[in-house]
Each structure stands twice: as structure tokens, then as C-alpha cells.
Amino acid sequence: MSDAFDSLSRAGQFPLGAAVTIDDLQDQPYATLERLRADEPVSWIPALGAWFVTERTLAVEAMRDAETFTVDDPRFSTGAVLGESMLSLDGPEHSRHRKAFANHFKPAVVREQFEVWLAEHAAAVVGGLAPQGAAELRTTLAGPFAVDTITRFLGLTNVHAADVLRWYGEISDAIVGVALGQPVPASSGLVIDELRERVAATLSAGSSPFLETLRAEAVLEPEEMVTASAVVMFGAIETSEGMTANLLWHLLTHPATLAEVRDDRTKLSAAMEESLRLEPAAAVVDRYATCDKVFGGAEIRKGDMVTISLLGANRDPAVFSNPHEFDIERENLRQHVTFVQGPHGCIGLHLARLETVTLVDAVLDGLPNLHVDRRQSTAPVGLIFRKPAAVAAAWDRG
């Protein structure tokens, strides 16, 4: 059967998916996800060239079954842009790459290395912002804070925040483009070359505890350490910036909850988890079928791309009552799948959580009477990575 005929046949079997456009999944995809989940929980979407999974139970099953649904495929966007890493490998090679990171991201290690520094740095950057009385918080606060944190973690020699933001922007744009069927741009290769030079210089200087440990443990080859650095940099910025910006957006657009959290900081963690559920910074993850399989009523064939909607799974009404509400009292809010499940669960989730809670805590302390400027703010958007283009806010100057 030809690919064209096969796709046409699938479109006939899954009419809701056949009608979905990329735009439907970008800005306000919630109604589209609801329809798919109710009638076609695994649906063929020609616009993506992939099966699309929106039901939480099926999403978890696919993420946990790396033998059937693998990332180890040349089409995998992160691998195509950054090269082989724990993000794009399965089996023993995945375990080897992940092992190199495991000890660095344990909760106790993260707290020991970052808790005090994050609190001091957050207070300093918020204190520097306070006299302005107004700012756009994603680009002036959430993004730079994520960059500062990962720059400290990697310990790269002679690297400035502007460099890291430029690298991150190029990598992020390239990954999104590849996921939508575009070729890898030459500019992303130049960024990787720059990063390779900085890693080599840092190794020569012996100035990065993280890279020195990787070299001493000899789990990764020297060239793999470059990719490892790019993976850590990209993942840390994308996750932390999106998490923080989304949490600020949710709190600022729910002033009663904002006041509740400001008065009782023990509720800040719950607010973060509920924000993670409603708007995962990475909204989808891609997998590739290693064999023919009937899954959620769909006849998936070996080699088919399977896109798992974390956004859809997190708003599954079978698991979360009133799933579109921002409810920090929700008893099961930690059942979200934002950090992915199975062998590819986010290894840096403890640092990401600590980063976001620490920075937002400092914001609540240092920016009195904080409120949103809705005219200049936008809700989270994006098919692959979701965050607001702008979170404009104002506060009383000290």
C-alpha cells in the first residue's frame, strides 16, 4: 500500500484528526484536544504526519514502553539538531548517557549546590528590577534566571548570558522546525560548533566541576560531552523559563489565588504543580513505533511517528475534575505527566522545580502589589513548547 493511499485511508477512519490543522494545536488547542480525546484518543493527524495521543492512560503507556515506542530514530527532532544523547537513544546506550548525569541531579545534590545560591541570586535580580515598577517578566526575569543557573551549572569558560540565549534560541527554533518537517538549518550547526569550542576551552582550563567530573568518570567520550552540554543547556532553559513564565501568568491572571499564595507560601509548590499540569513547557513528545501494534483503537505500523500530547493528557477529565480550572487545592495535581514518564523522564526536574519556586517566591517578596497588564500580556501558546510571549506586570515601587 502506498504512503499516500495509506494516509488517505487513515484520514477516512479518523475524520476528527484529518480536520486538525497546525494552527488548531498552537494557540487555544483545548477544545480540539477534548474532541480528539473523547472520540479518537489515538488519532491520525495528516498535518503532523503522526498518530496523536491525547488520553492520559494511553500517553503513560506509550511513554513507559520504550521497546515499542522509541526515540531512537533519525527523524527525532532533538537528535537531528543536537546529535545522539540520552534524549535520542534507548536501551543500553540511553542508560550509559543518562548515567553520566544521574548523580548531578539527585535532590540532595541539587539542594546542596543550588538552594542557597538560587535564593541569593533570585533576591538580587528581583531587587534590581523592583525600582522600575513595571516589566515584562518572561524575558527580563524568567529567561535570564534560567540562563544564569545553567551557566553556573556547566561552568563554561568565557560564556556570557547573551551567548547562551542566542544558542538556545537557535537550537529551539531548529528543533521546532525539524518537528514540523523542515530541514536542520545551517545556523544550528554553527551554534554547536561554538559550543564545542567553549567546552574544549573549559576542559583545557579545568574550570568546570561538572565537566571535570564527566571527564574523570569517562562514561562519555569527549565529543559526547559537547552534545551533553548542549542537551543540558537547552533542556534547562526551555523547562525553567517556560515553567516560571507559565506560573507567573497563572498567578497574575488569578488575583485571588495570587493573594492566597502570597499570604501562605506553603501553597506556592501546589500552585507550581497546577501550572505545570495546565501548561506543560514541553507540550508534546515524539516516539516512533518499532513494530505493528493496535493501540487505543488505532492500527499503528512499524516506523509510524506517534506524538504524545502532554497537554492533552494533563487535562484528561477522567483523571482531573474540571480540568481547565487553575485549582491549587486539587488533590491529585501531581498526577500530571509534564516531566514525562518512563525511561525518558526529565532528569533535571528537581533543579527545575527549585528554580521556579525560588524565583517566584522572591517575586512575591520583592514586588509589592504585583498585578498583570493584560493589554501587553499573552496566554501560553505553542504546539511543541508552550509559554507566554509576554507576561507584562506592574507593582508598587519601594
C-alpha positions in Angstrom: 0.0 0.0 0.0 1.4 3.4 -1.0 2.1 6.0 1.7 -0.4 8.4 0.1 -3.2 5.8 -0.1 -2.4 4.7 3.5 -2.6 8.2 4.8 -5.9 8.7 2.9 -7.3 5.5 4.4 -6.3 6.6 7.9 -7.9 10.0 7.3 -11.1 8.3 6.5 -11.0 6.3 9.7 -10.1 9.3 11.8 -12.1 12.2 10.5 -11.6 14.5 13.5 -7.8 14.1 13.2 -8.0 14.6 9.5 -9.6 18.0 10.0 -7.0 19.3 12.6 -4.6 21.9 11.4 -1.3 23.1 13.0 -3.0 26.3 13.9 -5.7 24.3 15.8 -2.9 23.0 18.1 -0.9 26.2 18.6 -2.8 28.8 20.5 -6.1 27.6 22.0 -6.0 23.8 21.4 -8.1 22.8 24.4 -11.4 22.2 22.5 -9.6 20.3 19.8 -7.9 18.1 22.3 -11.2 17.4 24.0 -12.9 16.3 20.8 -10.0 14.0 19.9 -9.7 12.5 23.4 -13.5 11.8 23.5 -13.8 10.1 20.1 -10.3 9.5 18.7 -7.9 9.2 21.7 -5.3 7.9 19.3 -5.9 9.7 16.0 -4.1 10.1 12.7 -3.4 13.8 12.0 -2.1 14.3 8.5 -1.0 17.8 9.3 1.6 16.3 11.7 2.2 13.1 9.7 1.7 11.3 13.0 -0.6 9.5 15.4 -1.7 11.8 18.1 -2.3 10.5 21.7 -4.5 12.7 24.0 -5.7 10.3 26.7 -3.6 10.1 29.9 -3.7 6.4 30.3 -2.5 5.7 26.8 0.0 8.5 27.0 1.6 7.0 30.1 1.6 3.5 28.5 3.4 4.8 25.4 6.0 6.7 27.4 6.8 3.8 29.6 7.1 1.3 26.7 10.4 2.3 25.0 10.7 -1.0 23.3 7.5 -0.3 21.2 7.6 3.5 21.1 11.2 4.6 20.8 13.0 7.9 20.4 15.9 6.2 18.6 15.0 7.3 15.0 16.8 9.7 12.7 13.6 11.8 12.4 13.6 12.6 16.1 13.9 16.4 16.1 16.2 16.8 19.2 18.6 14.2 17.9 18.6 15.6 14.4 19.7 19.0 15.8 21.9 18.2 18.7 23.2 14.7 17.9 23.0 11.5 19.9 22.3 11.9 23.6 20.2 10.4 26.4 17.2 12.3 24.8 17.5 10.5 21.5 18.7 7.0 22.5 17.1 3.9 24.0 18.4 0.7 25.5 21.9 0.3 26.8 23.2 3.5 25.1 20.5 5.5 26.7 21.4 4.1 30.1 25.1 5.0 29.5 24.4 8.6 28.6 21.9 9.1 31.4 24.2 7.5 33.9 26.7 10.4 33.3 24.0 12.9 34.6 22.3 10.9 37.3 24.3 11.9 40.3 24.4 15.6 39.4 20.6 15.9 39.5 19.7 14.0 42.7 17.5 16.0 45.0 20.1 16.2 47.8 22.9 17.3 45.4 20.7 19.9 43.8 19.8 21.4 47.2 23.4 21.4 48.4 24.8 23.0 45.3 22.0 25.4 44.4 19.5 26.1 47.2 21.4 29.0 48.8 22.8 30.4 45.6 19.4 30.4 43.9 17.8 32.2 46.9 20.5 34.8 47.0 20.6 35.3 43.2 16.8 35.5 43.0 16.6 38.2 45.7 19.3 40.1 43.9 17.7 40.1 40.4 14.3 40.9 41.7 15.8 43.6 43.9 17.4 45.1 40.7 14.1 45.0 38.9 11.9 46.4 41.8 12.7 50.2 41.2 11.3 50.0 37.7 7.7 49.5 38.8 6.8 47.5 35.7 8.4 45.0 33.3 7.8 42.1 31.0 8.7 39.2 33.3 9.4 36.3 30.9 12.3 38.0 29.0 13.6 40.2 31.8 13.3 37.6 34.7 12.4 34.0 33.9 14.7 33.6 30.8 17.8 35.3 32.2 17.4 33.5 35.6 17.3 30.1 33.8 20.4 31.1 31.8 22.3 32.2 34.9 21.5 28.9 36.6 22.6 26.6 33.8 25.7 28.7 33.1 26.7 28.2 36.7 26.0 24.5 36.5 28.0 24.0 33.3 30.8 26.3 34.4 31.7 27.2 30.8 34.7 29.5 30.3 34.2 33.0 28.9 30.5 32.5 28.2 28.1 35.4 28.6 24.3 35.2 29.1 23.8 36.8 25.6 25.8 33.9 24.1 23.7 31.3 25.9 20.4 32.9 24.9 21.5 33.1 21.3 22.5 29.4 21.3 19.3 28.4 23.0 17.2 30.4 20.5 18.9 28.8 17.5 18.5 25.3 19.0 14.9 25.8 20.0 13.9 27.2 16.6 15.7 24.3 14.8 14.0 21.7 16.9 10.6 23.1 16.3 11.3 23.4 12.5 12.5 19.8 12.2 9.5 18.6 14.2 7.3 20.4 11.6 9.2 18.8 8.7 11.8 21.4 7.9 15.5 20.6 7.3 18.1 21.3 10.0 19.3 24.9 9.4 23.0 25.6 8.9 22.8 28.1 11.7 22.2 25.5 14.3 25.4 23.7 13.2 27.3 26.9 13.8 25.9 27.2 17.3 27.0 23.6 18.1 30.5 24.5 16.7 30.6 27.5 19.0 29.6 25.4 22.0 32.1 22.8 21.1 34.9 25.4 21.2 33.7 26.7 24.6 33.5 23.2 26.1 37.1 22.5 24.8 38.4 25.7 26.3 36.7 24.9 29.6 38.1 21.4 29.7 41.6 22.9 29.0 41.2 25.3 31.8 39.8 22.7 34.2 37.3 25.3 35.5 34.0 23.3 35.4 33.3 20.9 38.2 30.5 19.3 36.1 32.7 18.7 33.0 35.7 17.7 35.1 33.6 15.0 36.8 32.3 13.8 33.4 35.8 13.6 32.1 37.1 11.8 35.2 34.2 9.3 35.2 34.9 8.6 31.5 31.3 7.5 30.9 31.1 9.8 27.8 33.5 10.3 25.0 34.9 13.8 24.6 32.7 14.6 21.6 29.7 13.3 23.5 30.4 15.8 26.3 29.8 18.6 23.8 26.4 17.2 23.0 25.8 16.6 26.7 26.4 20.2 27.4 24.1 21.3 24.6 21.4 19.0 25.9 21.7 20.2 29.5 21.7 23.8 28.4 18.7 23.5 26.1 16.6 21.4 28.4 17.3 23.5 31.5 16.5 26.8 29.8 13.4 25.6 28.0 12.0 23.8 31.0 12.7 26.5 33.6 11.9 29.6 31.6 8.6 28.0 30.5 7.7 26.8 34.0 8.4 30.1 35.6 6.7 32.2 32.9 3.6 30.0 33.0 3.4 30.0 36.8 3.6 33.8 36.8 0.9 34.0 34.1 -1.4 31.7 36.0 -1.0 33.6 39.3 -1.3 37.0 37.8 -4.4 36.1 35.9 -6.0 34.6 39.1 -5.6 37.5 41.6 -7.4 35.7 44.4 -5.0 32.8 44.2 -2.1 35.2 43.9 -3.1 36.8 47.2 -3.6 33.4 48.8 -0.2 32.2 47.8 1.5 35.5 48.8 -0.1 35.1 52.3 0.7 31.4 52.6 3.9 30.4 50.8 3.4 26.8 51.7 0.9 26.8 48.8 3.4 28.0 46.3 4.6 24.5 45.4 1.0 23.4 44.7 0.5 26.4 42.5 3.6 25.5 40.5 2.3 21.9 40.1 -1.1 23.0 39.0 0.5 25.4 36.5 2.7 22.5 35.2 -0.4 20.5 34.7 -2.3 23.2 32.9 0.5 24.3 30.6 3.5 22.0 30.3 6.5 23.9 28.9 7.1 21.0 26.5 3.6 20.2 25.3 4.3 17.1 23.2 6.9 14.3 22.9 7.5 12.2 19.8 8.1 8.5 19.6 8.4 6.0 16.7 6.8 2.6 16.5 9.3 -0.3 16.4 6.6 -2.8 15.3 3.0 -3.0 14.2 0.7 -2.5 17.1 -3.0 -1.9 17.8 -3.0 0.9 20.3 -6.1 2.9 21.5 -8.1 1.5 18.6 -5.5 2.6 16.0 -3.6 0.2 13.8 -0.1 1.7 14.2 2.6 0.4 11.8 6.3 -0.1 12.3 8.0 3.2 11.6 5.0 5.4 12.3 5.5 8.6 14.3 3.5 8.7 17.5 3.1 12.2 19.1 2.0 12.2 22.7 0.2 15.3 23.9 1.3 16.0 27.4 -1.1 19.0 27.3 -4.0 16.7 26.4 -3.1 14.1 29.0 -2.9 16.7 31.7 -6.4 17.9 31.0 -8.0 14.4 30.8 -11.3 14.7 32.7 -11.2 11.0 33.5 -8.3 11.9 35.9 -8.7 15.7 36.7 -12.1 17.1 37.5 -12.8 20.5 36.0 -9.5 20.0 34.1 -9.4 23.6 32.6 -9.5 25.3 36.0 -6.5 26.6 37.9 -7.2 24.9 41.2 -4.3 24.8 43.7 -6.4 22.8 46.1 -6.7 19.9 43.6 -5.9 16.7 45.5 -4.2 14.9 42.6 -2.5 17.8 40.8 0.9 16.0 41.0 -0.5 13.3 38.7 0.4 15.5 35.7 2.8 14.0 33.2 4.6 17.2 32.4 8.0 15.8 33.2 7.3 12.7 31.1 7.2 9.1 32.5 9.3 6.0 31.8 13.0 5.9 30.9 12.9 9.4 29.4 11.5 11.2 32.5 13.1 14.6 32.9 16.3 14.1 34.8 16.5 17.8 35.8 13.1 18.1 37.4 14.3 18.7 40.9 16.5 21.6 39.8 13.7 23.0 37.6 11.2 22.9 40.5 13.7 24.5 42.9 14.5 27.2 40.4 10.9 28.2 39.7 9.7 28.1 43.3 12.7 30.2 44.5 12.3 32.8 41.8 8.6 33.2 42.2 9.0 33.3 46.0 11.4 36.2 45.5 9.0 38.0 43.2 6.2 37.8 45.8 8.6 39.1 48.4 10.1 41.9 46.4 7.4 43.2 44.1 4.5 44.6 46.3 1.0 44.8 44.8 2.1 42.8 41.8 -0.6 42.8 39.1 -0.8 41.9 35.4 -1.0 44.3 32.5 -3.4 42.3 30.3 -3.1 44.7 27.3 0.6 43.7 26.9 0.4 40.1 28.1 -0.4 36.9 26.2 -1.5 33.4 27.3 0.8 30.5 26.8 1.0 29.3 23.1 2.8 26.8 21.1 2.4 23.3 19.6 5.7 21.9 20.9 6.9 24.4 23.5 4.3 26.4 25.4 4.8 29.7 27.2 3.5 33.2 27.0 5.2 35.6 24.5 4.9 38.2 27.2 3.9 38.4 30.9 3.7 42.2 31.5 3.2 43.2 35.1 3.4 46.3 37.3 3.9 46.8 41.1 4.4 49.4 43.7 7.9 50.9 43.8 9.7 50.7 47.1 
